Amino acid sequence: MTPLGLILVSSALLAGVWAAGPQKLRVTTIKEEPYAMSKGSELEGFCIDLLSALSKKLDFKYDIQLVKDSRYGITDDSGNWNGMIGEVLRGEADIAVAPLTLTAKRETAVDMSKPFMQTGLSFILMKDLASDDSQFLSLLNLFSTEMWIGVLVAYLLTSVCIFFVSRISPSEWEQPENEKNCFTLSHSFWYTVGGLTLQGAGPHPKALSGRVITAIWWLFSLVLLASYFANLSLWLHSDNQQLSIKSFEDLANQNFIEYGTIKDSSSFAFFKNSNNPTYHRIYEHIKNAQSYSLNAEEGFRRALKGNYAFIGESVSLDLAVSRYCNLTRAPEIIGMRGYSIAAPLGSPLIKNLSVAILQLSESGELDYFRSKWWASSCVAKNGKSAPLKATSLKGIFLLLALGLGLGLFLALMELAAKSRKIANTQQKSCCSVMSAELSQRFRGGEVTSAESSEKSKA
C-alpha cells in the first residue's frame, strides 16, 4: 500500500475512533524549557498545560512520549522527515504538541492547527557588550511624565501661594499705601526656583505664614532632589543600557561580536531563503563562520560567555532573559510566525484543536500559561533604574499641599487680627475693614501711594 493510502486509512480510523467517544492519543513532544520539562517521572510546562486544557475541552485521553531523535522536524537529503514531524507522518504519534513553527513546507507534509503562540526572530547578547547611546533627554527619563507634571503644578501653586500670602499678611506688608511689596509675582516665581535649586533668592518672607510655606517648600525640594539623584546614581551604575546593536542590520554591519543560530532550524532557513540583502548576509556569515548552536541551551551558554549573539525565537529568548539576568534581547523582531500543533494530513483532530485553541485564547487561559512559565527571576536581582512615579512621593506632595493651606490660613488670620483691631478703634464692622484691606492689597499699594502723594502736594 502506498504512503498516501496508509495516511488515508489511518485518518479514517482516527475519524471513527473520534466519533465513537473519548480516545487515547499518542502525543509526541520535545524536552525544551519551559514547554516541556522533567518533573520526576512526569513532564510539566506550557505545552503540558496546553495539552491538559485541550483534553478537557475535547474530551480525550493521551499518552506523552518524547521525540526519539530530539528534533523538531526537517527533511534529510533523501527527502524524508525526521523529528516530531517524521513521527507524525510515520504514524508513531497522532499529534505533536510542541513549539513547532508553522511553515509552508511543514504544512505540505502535515496538517497544523491555529497557532497557540505568536513569535518572531530576534537575538540576545550579554548586557556588558551593550554600550549606552547618547540621548539628549535621558536625564528627564529619571522621572515619569506624571512626576514632572506634579513637580510643575507644585512649583506653580507654591509660587502663587507665596505671592498671595505676601500681600495678605500685614506682617509681610504692613502699610500698602506707603510701602512697596517685594514679593511681586515674578519675584515669587524666582524665589521658588531658588528654593528648588537650594540656592535661595532674597529677600525672604518675614511673616509666619510665608515662612511656613517656604519651609515646607524647602523640605519638598530636598526630598525631590534626593530622590532624583538617587535614581540618577542607580541609572549610571545600572547594566540596563540601550543596545548599540539594536537591529539585525547593526548585527550584520559589525565584526567584533560573533552571531549564530541553531543549525537546520526554521530560524536558519528564514535567513537562507530570504531575499533581503541584510538577512542573506547574516546567513552567509553563519554558514562561512560555522557559528551554529546545536540547541537553544547551547546558544544561551555561548551568549553568557560573551562576544556572541544568539539568534532565535523571541519567546524563547524572552525566557532566557528572564532566567539569565546578564542577558538582554534586542528590541527588533522580524519574521513573525506562530507555534502550532501538527497532525497527519486529513486528520479530523485539527479543526477541533484549532477551535479549542481559539477558545483558550479568548478566555485568557493562554495568557495565563504564558505568564506562569515566563515569570522573571531577575526582578529582585536586577538594579534597574525605572522612572520615578508621583505615587512614590505622594506623601511629600500631600505635605506640601497641607503647608500651602496652612500658610494661607495663617495669613488670613494675621489680616483678620489687624482688621479686628482697626474695626475696634474706628467702630466699624470687622468684615468691611477686612474687605477693604484685601481690596487695597490686591489693587496695588503703589497706586494708592501715588494718589496720596498727589493729595499731600496739593
Salt bridges, closest charged atoms under 4 A:
GLU33 OE2 - ARG323 NE 3.31
GLU44 OE1 - LYS39 NZ 3.90
ASP49 OD2 - LYS372 NZ 3.04
GLU87 OE2 - LYS68 NZ 3.83
GLU92 OE1 - LYS68 NZ 3.71
GLU92 OE2 - ARG90 NE 2.92
ASP94 OD1 - ARG26 NH2 3.15
ASP133 OD2 - LYS246 NZ 3.22
GLU258 OE2 - HIS285 NE2 2.50
GLU284 OE2 - HIS280 NE2 3.38
GLU313 OE2 - ARG337 NH1 3.30
ASP318 OD1 - ARG329 NE 2.56
ASP318 OD2 - ARG370 NH2 3.73
GLU437 OE1 - ARG441 NE 3.23
